[in-house]
Amino acid sequence: KAFVIHWVRLDQYATAEEAYEDGKKCLDILLSRVQDVDT
């Protein structure tokens, strides 16, 4: 089990909702990369 924190700079987005959605997208990309790694 792992926990991941992704910091989002709010000053780069027009709204907090936009920052949240972009942050979720980045975490989804990271998750897909981690799941593709064979251990």
Rosetta constraint file for C-alpha pairs under 8 A:
AtomPair CA 6 CA 23 HARMONIC 6.85 0.50
AtomPair CA 6 CA 27 HARMONIC 7.12 0.50
AtomPair CA 7 CA 23 HARMONIC 7.73 0.50
AtomPair CA 8 CA 19 HARMONIC 6.55 0.50
AtomPair CA 8 CA 20 HARMONIC 7.77 0.50
AtomPair CA 8 CA 23 HARMONIC 6.34 0.50
AtomPair CA 9 CA 13 HARMONIC 7.67 0.50
AtomPair CA 9 CA 19 HARMONIC 7.62 0.50
AtomPair CA 10 CA 14 HARMONIC 7.99 0.50
AtomPair CA 10 CA 15 HARMONIC 7.61 0.50
AtomPair CA 10 CA 16 HARMONIC 6.53 0.50
AtomPair CA 10 CA 19 HARMONIC 6.25 0.50
AtomPair CA 12 CA 19 HARMONIC 7.93 0.50
AtomPair CA 13 CA 18 HARMONIC 6.32 0.50
AtomPair CA 13 CA 19 HARMONIC 5.75 0.50
AtomPair CA 14 CA 18 HARMONIC 6.86 0.50
AtomPair CA 14 CA 19 HARMONIC 7.95 0.50
AtomPair CA 15 CA 19 HARMONIC 6.52 0.50
AtomPair CA 16 CA 20 HARMONIC 6.10 0.50
AtomPair CA 17 CA 21 HARMONIC 6.18 0.50
AtomPair CA 18 CA 22 HARMONIC 6.18 0.50
AtomPair CA 19 CA 23 HARMONIC 6.02 0.50
AtomPair CA 20 CA 24 HARMONIC 6.21 0.50
AtomPair CA 21 CA 25 HARMONIC 6.27 0.50
AtomPair CA 22 CA 26 HARMONIC 6.27 0.50
AtomPair CA 23 CA 27 HARMONIC 6.26 0.50
AtomPair CA 24 CA 28 HARMONIC 6.15 0.50
AtomPair CA 25 CA 29 HARMONIC 6.34 0.50
AtomPair CA 26 CA 30 HARMONIC 6.29 0.50
AtomPair CA 27 CA 31 HARMONIC 6.02 0.50
AtomPair CA 28 CA 32 HARMONIC 6.19 0.50
AtomPair CA 29 CA 33 HARMONIC 6.37 0.50
AtomPair CA 30 CA 34 HARMONIC 6.22 0.50
AtomPair CA 31 CA 35 HARMONIC 6.09 0.50
AtomPair CA 32 CA 36 HARMONIC 6.28 0.50
AtomPair CA 33 CA 37 HARMONIC 6.76 0.50
